Amino acid sequence: MLESIDETIIALLSREVVDALYFNLYTVHSIPRAEVPYKLETLCATLNKVFGAPSTVTICKAIGRKLFLKLGLTFPNSPPRTLSEYVEEAKTMSREREIQP
């Protein structure tokens, strides 16, 4: 998940933005980088505060798309969701793929 976040934000914005984002999450919310995947709502709220809602939707969708790609899953062609919803759907699809013979 961290790779998906890093790679997406670097590709869309820059390495400096990723570093500033993690610095903000740590200093303002006491969330170290390693815990960010467990605090996606705070990540998205921070992105929303900095970039606004439309940009946050685009960034979170791009992160979700990257995650699906890394997991070898087909990204859902549906209305935008929250990053947490993308992650949950990826988990469900991964479990289903493991169960199928």
One Martini backbone bead per residue (centre of mass of N, CA, C, O) as a GRO file, in nm:
protein
  101
    1MET     BB    1   0.059   0.062  -0.022
    2LEU     BB    2   0.293   0.259   0.002
    3GLU     BB    3   0.385   0.232  -0.289
    4SER     BB    4   0.126   0.341  -0.415
    5ILE     BB    5   0.140   0.616  -0.287
    6ASP     BB    6   0.418   0.708  -0.371
    7GLU     BB    7   0.406   0.662  -0.682
    8THR     BB    8   0.159   0.839  -0.737
    9ILE     BB    9   0.248   1.113  -0.614
   10ILE     BB   10   0.504   1.137  -0.773
   11ALA     BB   11   0.372   1.127  -1.057
   12LEU     BB   12   0.170   1.373  -1.004
   13LEU     BB   13   0.390   1.556  -0.841
   14SER     BB   14   0.620   1.459  -0.598
   15ARG     BB   15   0.855   1.385  -0.367
   16GLU     BB   16   0.809   1.636  -0.190
   17VAL     BB   17   0.510   1.582  -0.135
   18VAL     BB   18   0.544   1.318   0.012
   19ASP     BB   19   0.724   1.424   0.237
   20ALA     BB   20   0.521   1.640   0.337
   21LEU     BB   21   0.293   1.449   0.402
   22TYR     BB   22   0.442   1.276   0.616
   23PHE     BB   23   0.515   1.509   0.798
   24ASN     BB   24   0.225   1.595   0.859
   25LEU     BB   25   0.120   1.326   0.972
   26TYR     BB   26   0.324   1.326   1.207
   27THR     BB   27   0.295   1.619   1.337
   28VAL     BB   28  -0.030   1.635   1.347
   29HIS     BB   29  -0.114   1.295   1.385
   30SER     BB   30   0.104   1.077   1.469
   31ILE     BB   31   0.186   0.942   1.176
   32PRO     BB   32   0.364   0.714   1.060
   33ARG     BB   33   0.437   0.584   0.765
   34ALA     BB   34   0.372   0.276   0.840
   35GLU     BB   35   0.056   0.367   0.930
   36VAL     BB   36  -0.103   0.478   0.684
   37PRO     BB   37  -0.269   0.221   0.584
   38TYR     BB   38  -0.442   0.252   0.874
   39LYS     BB   39  -0.500   0.587   0.786
   40LEU     BB   40  -0.674   0.676   0.526
   41GLU     BB   41  -0.863   0.900   0.624
   42THR     BB   42  -0.636   1.097   0.703
   43LEU     BB   43  -0.500   1.113   0.436
   44CYS     BB   44  -0.749   1.223   0.279
   45ALA     BB   45  -0.796   1.471   0.456
   46THR     BB   46  -0.523   1.599   0.393
   47LEU     BB   47  -0.554   1.616   0.090
   48ASN     BB   48  -0.814   1.788   0.100
   49LYS     BB   49  -0.690   2.033   0.246
   50VAL     BB   50  -0.469   2.089   0.023
   51PHE     BB   51  -0.636   2.013  -0.274
   52GLY     BB   52  -0.913   1.916  -0.255
   53ALA     BB   53  -1.168   1.721  -0.361
   54PRO     BB   54  -1.114   1.664  -0.665
   55SER     BB   55  -0.814   1.585  -0.628
   56THR     BB   56  -0.853   1.360  -0.420
   57VAL     BB   57  -1.013   1.171  -0.597
   58THR     BB   58  -0.788   1.135  -0.807
   59ILE     BB   59  -0.564   1.033  -0.619
   60CYS     BB   60  -0.719   0.790  -0.494
   61LYS     BB   61  -0.776   0.649  -0.761
   62ALA     BB   62  -0.477   0.615  -0.841
   63ILE     BB   63  -0.398   0.446  -0.598
   64GLY     BB   64  -0.599   0.220  -0.648
   65ARG     BB   65  -0.496   0.143  -0.929
   66LYS     BB   66  -0.210   0.068  -0.836
   67LEU     BB   67  -0.291  -0.156  -0.642
   68PHE     BB   68  -0.431  -0.339  -0.846
   69LEU     BB   69  -0.187  -0.376  -1.026
   70LYS     BB   70   0.002  -0.505  -0.808
   71LEU     BB   71  -0.226  -0.747  -0.764
   72GLY     BB   72  -0.361  -0.828  -1.046
   73LEU     BB   73  -0.613  -0.643  -1.084
   74THR     BB   74  -0.920  -0.525  -1.175
   75PHE     BB   75  -1.032  -0.226  -1.221
   76PRO     BB   76  -1.305  -0.060  -1.138
   77ASN     BB   77  -1.586   0.049  -1.343
   78SER     BB   78  -1.670   0.307  -1.140
   79PRO     BB   79  -1.747   0.504  -0.925
   80PRO     BB   80  -1.607   0.681  -0.712
   81ARG     BB   81  -1.408   0.622  -0.425
   82THR     BB   82  -1.269   0.546  -0.159
   83LEU     BB   83  -0.978   0.427  -0.055
   84SER     BB   84  -1.097   0.219   0.140
   85GLU     BB   85  -1.281   0.086  -0.072
   86TYR     BB   86  -1.059  -0.011  -0.259
   87VAL     BB   87  -0.916  -0.188  -0.053
   88GLU     BB   88  -1.153  -0.374   0.012
   89GLU     BB   89  -1.193  -0.475  -0.277
   90ALA     BB   90  -0.911  -0.595  -0.309
   91LYS     BB   91  -0.938  -0.800  -0.082
   92THR     BB   92  -1.181  -0.951  -0.193
   93MET     BB   93  -1.057  -1.029  -0.470
   94SER     BB   94  -0.817  -1.184  -0.352
   95ARG     BB   95  -0.979  -1.398  -0.201
   96GLU     BB   96  -1.138  -1.505  -0.444
   97ARG     BB   97  -0.889  -1.594  -0.607
   98GLU     BB   98  -0.787  -1.805  -0.393
   99ILE     BB   99  -1.047  -1.992  -0.401
  100GLN     BB  100  -1.016  -2.042  -0.680
  101PRO     BB  101  -0.916  -2.318  -0.891
   0.00000   0.00000   0.00000
